[in-house]
Amino acid sequence: MFEAQFQTFEEPEGGVALTARLSAFREELVRRGLTGFVVPRADSQQNEYVAPSEERLAWLTGFTGSAGMAAVLPLKAAVFVDGRYTLQAAKQVDAAAWEVASLIDPPPEMWLAENLNAGDRLGFDPWLHTSAAAEKLAKACKKAGAELVAVESNPVDSIWTERPAPPLGPVTVHGLQFAGESESNKLKRIRTEIAKLSADALMLTDSHAVAWTFNIRGADVAHTPLPLSYAMIPKDGRATIFIDHRKLSNSARDHLEKVATVEEPDAMMPRLSELAKSGAIIALDTATAADSLSRLIVAGGGKPLRGPDPVALLKAVKNPAEISGTRNAHKRDGAALATFLAWIDREAHSGTLTEIDAVEALESFRRYTGALKDVSFPTIAGTGPNGAIVHYRVTRKSTRRIAPGDLLLIDSGAQYEDGTTDITRTIAIGEPTDEMRDRFTRVLRGHIAIARAIFPDGTTGAQIDTLARQFLWQAGIDFDHGTGHGVGSYLSVHEGPARISKLGTTPLKRGMILSNEPGYYKTDAFGIRIENLELVVEAKINGAEKPMNAFETLTLAPIDRRLLNADRISKVELRWLNAYHARVRDEIRPLVDEATKVWLDRATEPMHHAER
């Protein structure tokens, strides 16, 4: 009935079948005079989604998570993962060949310091590590009396005979009706930032920054319309964009050449070297610039100036065209969601639907809008115990039937040309338990506390993160992820620098879009998450003594009232929920079919305290 085009459910190859690759890799290291090597899960720009040609960690170890690293020594090898992926890594890698260790605490550098010997030569690919990461590796080597060696070509690539070719996704122009600001104007604003840094030039090493600056999009990685590319912006003079010419149509090339010189990627190092020879101060993004670039600038006599990419903050503040686009995208997405939720309510009680059925149906309803470009990340559809796995990815092997008495947690998003969406709903299948209701009510109250927050200009995400957790804390429980991340405009669904989390130090500015997604997870039982996207807007308060901000909720889809304990929430919270549901009904109703209208009217009816 339905099918998914934008994600697969296959189990990746892994385990013992890959152990021969580890032996071949060790032989290659011996050939190169290296004792060991570190393999991060990264491409040269530290992208969240990487092209198949960059999946070295997965190819060598079998581990397919979005963050991790491997270290290979003559008699020992380890795969380092964070808490999200401990269970997954244990299933995917061959335990006889690889130890699964911590990526965060303790970090891999500690393992290296303990396992390297004096005189050892540890290799690393300086294109796949930032300078900060390379410095940590160097420190670990120094501790053990070993040497860190930057290689010119990656030894994984030497033995990966069937390595896919680098991607050549066509570049499209992101029209002014969506972008809302011309490239020349953006370049002018970026040059102001370069002047503030007292730099001679800025290297854009993040493809998201290049895409935003030059108003282009691409198709080089899954789920994010990225044109893999670099750019050099001098404080005065013409910018240069480094991109494979095969990705450019005549119109895309003409568009870029209005404001920049277009060169092949292999011209970047000579150009950078040339600039460094003049003693130039070249600004580099700490988070995405490969260590290779710093090394080249220093070798040429220039000075790398490492710090946050100024484009990240400019990009995070959406302009009126982007805001209007995202509102339209959320309306369209809300209609697809309502159709899906109505379908689930009709079909799930039979007990025949699976998690994969849910993913395929939701993607299909989004495709029926005629505007879907991709899903913004692989849909998380977890029922029962799978819902308690925060980054669960359903496969043909793991998929469960959606059974009465379960909760279904579905976290999904879409890429439309006018906006990027991300929404989570938790759905009661049959009768929920009192515990489920209690936990859902606490999560919803935290969600509403964020949605209703009013805060002074300059407030950071860390300052408001507590609002989402307060009702969970009162019951001695919590959730281990951040409350919210930034979201791009037809770009990454996980966009920095702002976030609502204990680590969110960037002030929230009007025009930023962030997720609001508190949750609760009971291992081996169920998971709950409620997520809407919020736009930071001005809060108009009579008599206010300083500028104040608030959130406008962008996401439009019913929240499952059957899971709510209405007597445990305040009148103000109930008023918010009823007003939200009235708005959802008004905006979505004209866009859905008759059967969904009937369901929507029922799902958005006002609730009262006495209701059970």
C-alpha positions in Angstrom: 0.0 0.0 0.0 2.7 2.5 1.0 6.4 2.6 0.3 9.4 4.6 1.6 11.7 6.2 -1.0 13.9 8.2 1.4 15.0 5.6 3.9 15.8 1.9 4.0 15.2 -0.8 6.6 18.0 -3.1 5.7 20.4 -4.4 8.4 23.9 -3.2 7.5 26.6 -5.9 7.0 28.7 -6.3 10.2 30.2 -8.6 12.7 32.5 -11.5 11.9 32.1 -11.0 8.2 34.1 -7.8 8.3 37.0 -9.1 10.4 39.1 -9.9 7.3 39.0 -6.2 6.6 40.7 -5.5 9.9 43.6 -7.9 9.1 44.0 -6.3 5.6 44.1 -2.9 7.3 46.8 -4.0 9.8 48.9 -5.3 6.9 48.5 -1.9 5.1 49.7 -0.1 8.3 52.8 -2.3 8.5 53.5 -1.5 4.8 53.3 2.2 5.6 55.5 1.9 8.7 52.7 2.8 11.1 52.0 1.1 14.4 48.4 2.1 14.5 45.7 4.4 13.1 42.6 6.2 14.2 39.4 6.2 12.0 36.8 8.8 12.9 33.2 8.8 11.7 33.7 11.9 9.7 34.2 13.5 6.3 36.4 16.5 5.6 33.7 18.9 6.9 32.5 17.0 10.0 29.0 16.7 8.4 26.3 14.9 10.3 25.3 12.9 7.2 28.2 11.7 5.1 28.4 10.4 1.6 28.8 6.6 1.1 32.4 7.2 0.0 33.1 8.7 3.4 31.7 5.8 5.5 35.1 4.5 6.5 34.2 3.6 10.1 31.2 1.6 9.0 33.1 -0.2 6.3 35.9 -1.2 8.6 34.0 -2.0 11.8 30.4 -2.6 10.9 29.2 0.2 13.3 26.8 2.6 11.5 26.0 5.2 14.2 26.3 8.9 13.4 29.2 9.5 15.9 32.1 7.4 16.8 35.8 6.5 16.2 38.0 3.4 15.9 41.6 2.9 16.9 43.6 0.0 15.5 46.9 -1.2 17.1 48.8 -4.4 16.2 47.2 -6.5 18.9 44.2 -4.4 20.0 41.4 -2.5 18.3 38.5 -0.5 19.8 35.4 1.2 18.6 34.5 4.3 20.6 30.8 5.3 20.8 28.6 7.5 23.1 25.8 6.4 25.3 23.2 6.5 22.5 25.0 3.8 20.6 26.4 1.3 23.2 23.8 -1.3 22.4 23.9 -0.8 18.7 27.7 -1.1 18.6 27.7 -4.3 20.6 25.3 -5.8 18.1 27.1 -4.6 15.0 30.8 -5.2 15.6 32.7 -8.5 16.1 33.4 -8.7 19.8 36.3 -11.0 19.3 38.1 -8.4 17.2 36.9 -5.0 18.6 36.5 -3.7 22.1 33.5 -1.3 22.5 34.6 1.7 24.6 33.5 5.2 25.5 33.7 8.2 23.2 33.1 10.7 25.9 34.0 9.7 29.4 36.7 8.5 29.4 37.6 9.7 25.9 39.5 7.6 23.3 42.7 9.6 23.9 42.9 7.9 27.4 42.7 4.5 25.8 45.4 5.5 23.3 47.7 6.8 26.0 47.3 3.5 27.9 47.8 1.2 24.9 50.5 2.9 22.9 54.2 2.1 23.6 57.2 4.4 23.4 58.4 4.8 19.8 55.1 3.8 18.3 53.9 5.7 15.2 50.1 6.5 15.3 48.7 7.6 12.0 45.8 9.9 11.4 44.2 11.5 8.3 44.4 15.3 8.9 41.4 15.9 6.5 39.1 14.0 8.9 40.0 15.6 12.2 39.7 19.3 13.3 42.9 20.9 14.7 41.5 20.6 18.3 40.9 16.8 17.8 44.4 16.4 16.3 45.9 18.2 19.3 44.2 15.8 21.7 45.6 12.9 19.7 49.1 14.4 19.8 48.9 14.9 23.6 47.9 11.2 24.1 50.9 10.1 21.9 53.3 12.4 23.8 52.1 10.8 27.1 53.0 7.3 25.8 56.2 8.5 24.2 54.7 7.8 20.8 54.6 9.9 17.6 51.5 11.2 15.8 51.9 11.0 12.0 49.7 12.9 9.5 49.3 10.7 6.4 48.9 12.0 2.9 46.4 9.4 1.8 44.0 7.4 4.0 45.1 3.7 4.4 41.4 2.6 4.6 41.0 3.9 1.0 43.9 1.8 -0.1 42.2 -1.5 0.9 38.6 -0.4 0.2 38.6 -1.7 -3.4 34.8 -1.1 -3.9 34.7 2.3 -2.4 31.9 4.4 -4.0 32.8 7.4 -6.0 32.4 10.8 -4.3 28.9 12.2 -4.9 28.0 14.5 -7.8 24.5 15.7 -6.7 23.3 18.5 -9.0 23.4 22.0 -7.6 20.1 24.0 -7.6 19.7 27.8 -7.1 17.7 28.5 -3.9 15.5 31.3 -5.2 15.1 34.7 -3.6 11.5 33.9 -2.8 12.8 31.2 -0.4 16.2 32.7 0.6 14.9 36.2 1.2 18.3 37.9 0.8 20.7 38.1 -2.1 24.2 36.6 -2.1 25.8 40.0 -2.5 24.1 41.3 0.5 25.1 38.2 2.6 28.7 38.6 1.4 28.6 42.2 2.6 27.4 41.2 6.0 30.0 38.4 6.2 32.8 40.9 5.3 31.7 43.1 8.3 32.2 40.0 10.5 35.7 39.4 8.9 36.6 43.0 9.7 35.5 42.4 13.4 37.9 39.5 13.5 40.7 41.6 12.1 41.3 38.8 9.6 42.3 39.0 5.9 40.0 36.2 4.8 37.5 33.7 6.0 37.5 30.0 4.8 34.0 28.5 4.7 34.6 24.9 5.5 31.0 24.0 6.3 28.9 23.2 3.2 25.8 24.5 5.1 27.5 27.9 5.3 28.5 27.8 1.6 24.9 26.8 0.6 23.4 29.7 2.7 25.9 32.3 1.6 25.6 31.7 -2.1 21.9 30.7 -2.1 22.4 27.2 -3.5 21.4 23.7 -2.5 22.6 20.3 -3.5 22.1 16.6 -3.3 25.4 15.1 -2.1 24.4 13.6 1.2 21.1 12.0 2.5 18.4 14.1 4.2 20.1 17.5 3.9 20.3 19.3 0.6 24.0 19.9 0.8 26.3 20.8 -2.1 29.7 19.6 -0.8 31.9 22.6 -1.3 34.3 25.2 0.2 34.6 28.9 -0.2 37.3 31.6 0.5 36.0 35.1 1.3 38.7 37.8 1.4 38.0 40.9 3.4 37.9 42.8 0.1 38.0 41.4 -3.4 36.1 38.6 -5.0 35.1 35.4 -3.2 36.1 32.0 -4.6 33.9 28.9 -4.4 35.5 25.5 -4.8 33.1 22.9 -6.1 33.2 20.1 -8.6 32.1 21.6 -11.9 30.2 18.4 -12.9 27.5 19.4 -10.3 26.8 22.7 -12.0 24.2 23.3 -14.7 24.8 26.5 -16.8 22.2 28.4 -14.8 23.8 27.4 -11.4 27.2 28.4 -12.7 25.9 31.7 -14.0 24.3 32.3 -10.6 27.5 31.7 -8.7 29.7 33.6 -11.1 27.8 36.8 -10.5 29.4 37.1 -7.1 32.3 34.6 -7.0 35.1 32.9 -9.0 34.2 29.2 -9.4 37.1 26.8 -9.2 37.6 23.0 -8.9 38.1 21.6 -5.4 41.8 20.7 -6.1 42.5 24.4 -6.7 41.7 25.2 -3.0 45.1 24.1 -1.4 47.2 26.1 -3.9 45.0 29.2 -3.5 45.2 28.9 0.3 49.0 28.4 0.1 49.3 31.5 -2.0 47.3 33.6 0.4 49.3 32.3 3.4 52.6 33.3 1.7 51.6 36.9 2.1 51.4 36.4 5.9 47.6 36.6 5.8 45.5 36.0 8.9 42.9 33.4 7.7 39.8 32.7 9.9 38.8 29.0 10.2 35.8 27.4 11.8 36.9 25.5 14.9 34.1 23.0 14.5 34.4 22.0 10.8 37.9 23.0 9.5 40.1 20.1 8.8 43.5 20.1 10.5 45.1 19.9 7.0 44.0 23.5 6.4 45.7 24.9 9.5 48.9 22.9 8.7 48.9 24.3 5.2 48.4 27.9 6.3 51.2 27.6 9.0 53.6 26.0 6.4 52.9 28.8 4.0 53.7 31.5 6.5 50.2 32.6 7.3 48.3 32.6 10.6 45.2 30.4 11.1 42.6 32.2 13.3 40.5 29.5 14.8 37.1 30.3 16.2 33.3 29.9 15.6 32.2 30.4 12.0 30.5 33.8 11.9 28.1 32.5 9.2 26.6 30.0 11.6 24.9 32.8 13.6 23.9 34.8 10.6 22.3 31.7 9.1 20.5 30.8 12.3 18.5 34.1 12.4 15.8 33.6 9.7 14.5 36.5 7.7 10.9 37.3 6.8 10.9 35.2 3.6 12.3 32.1 5.4 9.8 32.6 8.3 6.9 32.8 5.9 8.2 29.7 4.1 8.6 27.7 7.2 5.0 28.6 8.3 3.7 27.3 4.9 5.9 24.2 5.2 4.5 23.4 8.7 0.9 23.8 7.5 1.5 21.4 4.6 3.4 19.0 7.0 0.6 19.3 9.6 -2.0 18.1 7.1 0.2 15.1 6.2 0.6 14.4 9.9 -3.1 14.6 10.7 -3.8 12.2 7.8 -1.3 9.8 9.2 -2.5 10.1 12.8 -6.1 9.5 11.6 -4.9 6.4 9.7 -3.0 5.0 12.7 -6.1 5.4 14.8 -8.2 3.5 12.3 -5.7 0.7 11.6 -3.5 0.1 14.6 -6.1 -1.5 16.9 -6.0 -4.6 14.7 -2.5 -5.4 15.8 -1.3 -6.1 12.3 0.6 -2.9 11.6 4.4 -2.8 12.2 6.8 0.1 12.8 7.9 -0.1 9.2 4.3 0.2 8.0 4.0 3.4 10.1 7.3 4.9 8.6 6.2 4.1 5.0 2.7 5.5 5.5 3.9 8.8 7.0 6.4 9.3 4.2 3.7 8.5 1.6 1.3 11.0 3.1 4.1 13.6 3.0 4.9 12.7 -0.6 1.2 13.2 -1.5 1.7 16.9 -0.8 3.7 17.1 -4.1 6.3 19.2 -2.4 8.5 16.7 -0.4 12.2 16.8 -1.4 13.4 14.3 1.3 12.8 13.3 4.9 14.9 15.5 7.1 16.3 12.4 9.0 15.4 8.7 9.1 12.0 8.5 10.8 12.2 7.0 14.4 9.1 4.8 14.9 9.4 2.9 18.1 6.6 1.0 19.7 6.7 -0.5 23.2 10.3 -1.1 24.4 11.7 0.2 21.1 10.2 3.6 21.9 12.6 3.8 24.9 15.7 3.8 22.5 16.2 7.5 21.9 17.9 7.1 18.5 16.1 4.0 17.4 16.3 3.1 13.8 13.8 0.5 12.6 15.2 -2.4 10.4 13.5 -5.4 9.0 15.0 -7.4 11.8 14.1 -5.0 14.7 10.6 -4.0 13.6 7.8 -4.7 16.0 4.0 -5.1 15.6 2.1 -2.1 17.0 -0.1 -3.8 19.7 -2.9 -2.5 21.9 -1.5 -1.4 25.2 1.6 0.0 23.6 2.8 3.6 23.1 4.0 4.4 19.6 6.7 7.2 19.5 7.1 8.6 16.0 9.8 11.3 15.4 10.0 12.5 11.9 10.7 15.5 9.6 10.5 16.7 6.1 12.6 18.8 3.7 10.5 21.2 1.6 12.0 23.9 -0.5 10.3 26.5 1.7 11.2 24.9 5.1 12.5 22.0 7.2 10.2 20.3 9.7 10.8 18.0 12.7 7.9 16.7 14.9 7.5 14.0 17.5 4.2 12.6 18.7 3.5 9.8 21.1 0.3 7.9 20.4 -1.7 5.6 22.7 -2.6 2.3 21.1 -5.6 1.1 23.1 -5.8 1.8 26.8 -2.7 3.4 28.4 -1.6 2.6 32.0 -1.7 5.1 34.9 2.1 5.3 34.8 2.1 6.1 31.0 -0.5 8.9 31.7 1.5 10.3 34.6 4.7 10.4 32.6 3.1 11.8 29.5 1.4 14.6 31.5 4.8 15.6 33.1 6.4 15.7 29.7 3.6 17.7 28.2 3.7 20.2 31.1 7.4 20.7 30.5 6.7 21.1 26.8 4.0 23.8 27.5 6.4 25.6 29.9 8.9 26.1 27.1 6.2 27.0 24.6 4.8 29.7 27.0 8.2 31.0 28.2 8.9 34.7 28.1 12.6 35.7 28.5 14.8 38.7 28.2 16.9 39.3 25.1 20.3 37.7 25.6 18.9 34.6 27.4 20.6 31.3 26.5 19.1 27.9 25.9 20.9 26.6 29.1 18.8 29.1 31.1 15.5 27.8 29.9 16.3 24.1 29.6 15.2 23.6 33.3 11.6 24.6 32.5 11.2 21.4 30.4 12.5 19.2 33.2 10.9 20.6 36.3 7.8 18.3 36.5 9.9 15.2 35.7 12.4 16.2 38.4 9.6 16.4 40.9 9.0 12.7 40.4 12.8 11.9 40.6 13.1 11.3 36.8 14.7 13.1 33.8 15.7 12.6 30.2 19.3 12.4 28.9 19.1 14.5 25.7 18.9 18.2 25.2 15.5 19.8 25.1 16.0 21.4 21.7 18.2 22.0 18.7 18.3 24.7 16.0 16.7 24.0 12.7 17.7 25.3 9.2 15.8 26.7 6.4 15.7 23.9 3.8 19.1 22.9 5.3 20.1 20.8 8.3 17.4 19.7 10.7 20.2 20.0 13.4 21.6 23.5 13.1 23.9 25.4 15.4 24.9 27.4 17.2 21.8 27.8 19.5 20.2 25.0 21.4 18.0 24.5 24.5 20.2 22.3 26.6 22.6 22.4 29.6 25.3 23.2 27.0 23.3 25.9 25.1 25.5 29.0 25.6 24.4 31.0 22.5 21.8 33.7 23.2 18.5 33.0 21.6 17.7 35.7 19.0 14.4 36.6 17.3 14.2 34.7 14.0 15.9 31.5 15.3 13.9 28.3 15.0 14.4 25.6 17.8 12.8 22.3 18.7 11.0 21.9 22.0 11.2 18.1 22.7 11.2 16.9 26.3 10.8 13.2 26.8 10.8 10.3 29.2 12.1 6.8 28.5 11.5 3.6 30.6 14.0 1.0 29.5 12.4 -2.1 28.0 8.9 -0.6 28.4 8.0 2.6 26.5 9.2 6.0 25.4 7.4 9.4 25.4 8.5 12.5 23.5 6.5 15.6 22.4 8.2 17.8 19.9 7.1 21.0 18.2 9.3 23.6 16.5 9.3 27.1 18.0 10.2 30.5 16.4 11.8 33.1 18.7 9.6 36.3 18.5 9.3 39.6 20.3 7.1 39.4 23.4 5.0 42.6 23.7 4.5 43.4 27.4 3.1 46.6 28.7 5.5 48.3 31.0 8.4 46.0 30.2 11.7 47.5 31.2 13.8 45.6 28.7 13.3 43.8 25.3 11.6 40.5 25.9 11.2 37.4 23.7 8.8 34.5 23.5 8.2 31.4 21.3 5.6 31.1 18.5 4.8 27.4 17.9 5.2 26.5 14.2 4.3 22.8 14.3 0.6 22.0 13.7 -0.6 18.6 14.7 -2.8 17.2 17.5 -1.2 16.0 20.8 -2.8 12.7 22.0 -5.3 13.8 24.7 -6.0 10.2 25.7 -2.6 10.1 27.4 -3.2 13.3 29.4 -4.2 13.3 33.0 -6.3 16.5 32.8 -6.7 16.9 36.5 -2.9 17.1 36.9 -2.4 20.2 34.8 -3.2 23.8 35.6 -5.9 25.9 34.1 -3.3 28.0 32.3 -1.7 24.8 30.8 -5.1 23.5 29.7 -6.0 26.8 28.2 -2.7 26.6 26.2 -3.5 23.1 25.0 -7.1 24.0 23.9 -5.9 27.1 22.1 -3.2 25.1 20.3 -5.7 22.5 19.2 -8.2 25.1 18.0 -5.4 26.7 15.9 -4.4 23.3 14.5 -8.0 22.6 13.6 -8.5 26.0 11.9 -5.3 25.8 9.9 -5.2 22.1 8.9 -8.9 21.3 8.4 -9.2 22.9 4.9 -6.2 20.8 3.7 -7.3 17.3 4.6 -9.9 14.8 3.3 -13.3 14.2 4.8 -12.3 11.1 6.9 -9.4 13.1 8.4 -11.6 16.1 9.1 -13.9 13.9 11.2 -10.9 12.5 13.1 -9.3 16.0 13.5 -12.5 17.5 14.9 -12.6 14.8 17.6 -8.8 14.9 18.3 -8.9 18.7 18.8 -12.0 19.1 21.0 -11.4 21.2 24.0 -10.6 19.4 27.2 -11.9 20.2 30.7 -10.6 19.2 34.1 -13.3 16.7 34.9 -12.7 14.8 31.7 -11.3 11.3 32.1 
